[in-house]
Structure formats: structure tokens, C-alpha cells
Amino acid sequence: MPDAFENPGEATPAEVARARYALYVESLRARMPGEQFELLMEIIRMWAEAGGGTVRLRMDGPERELFTPELQQEFLSLMGLIGAMQPGHEDRADHVVAHLGDGEHTKGAMSLVPPEVAADPAKLRAMRDKLEAQQSRRHSDAQTVEGIARASGMSRTADDGEGEGDGVP
């Protein structure tokens, strides 16, 4: 396999994308604290194993402290570099992380977008509004489910952590 950086004219787009990703990961390894780099690589592994898309993470206190906005931004950048490895999606390597701003239900929202979208405040606002509407629905749905669970005696809010109903956890 030709070296994508030494002989760029001989490398396939997929080889260039893999080399870009590898170089970026090595630069992260060199500049990030070890624990934070390890967490980022674990999250990338979980995301890739799940086939991309949305992944829900449960983190303990120390992990939550390491999951800074900067780490989240690097996660998005890596997602773009991984996406660029797919034939026909090489342009994803050029996507940038855009900060969408805060809403009532979203704080510190970021998204990986093409550069022209990142430069368009109206498009970024529309993205944030869409995300805000989704989060608002999720919040409302969660409140409804909790209300039903409380009314049926299945709520896990009792002191012992168990519901007061029929023993169903």
C-alpha cells in the first residue's frame, strides 16, 4: 500500500482518509491528557461498534469531568474523519464543528457541519431550533412517563429505591 502522505498521487481516496484519521489521532494522543485521550478512544470505539448514529453514554463522576466541551468537539471531528472513509463522503473530512448555542433544553450544543453551513447563522439557528424541539419533546415525554409510573405505583422514588406498587422494578 503506498504511503498516502509520501506519495499522494498514488494513494486512493480511502487510503488518504485513513492516513488523515491516523495522523489526527496521533496528534490528539500527543496533546491530550492520557485519561482524556483514552476516554475519547473508548467513546469512538463504542460509537463505531454501534454503527454510528446516536449513542447514549453513562459516565461516572471522573469520566464526566473528563468529557469536556473540548473533548466533545474532538469526538465530532473524529466522526467526520471516520465518515470521510466512506466512498462518496470524502468531503466530510472538511466539515467543521459549529457551536449551535443554548436553548431552554439544550446547552452547549455542537454539530459537525460543512463549512458553508458553519458560516450561515440562520442555518445554525435552524439546527439549534430543531434540536431544541426534539429535546423539549423528550423532556415532555419523560415527564409523562414518570407521571404514569407514579400514578401506577411503579415510580422508583421511594427511600429504598423500589416502587410501592406490585413489586415490579
Buried (B, 14 or more C-beta within 10 A) or exposed (E): EEEBEEEEEEBEBBBBBBBBBEEBBEEBEEEBEEEBBEBBBEBBEEBEEEEEEEEEEEEEEEBEEBBEEEBBBBBBBBBBBBBBBEEEBBEBBEBBBBBBBEBEBBEEBBBBBBEEBBEBEEBBEEBBEEBBEEBBEEEEEEEEEBEEBBEEEBBEEEEEEBBEEEEEE
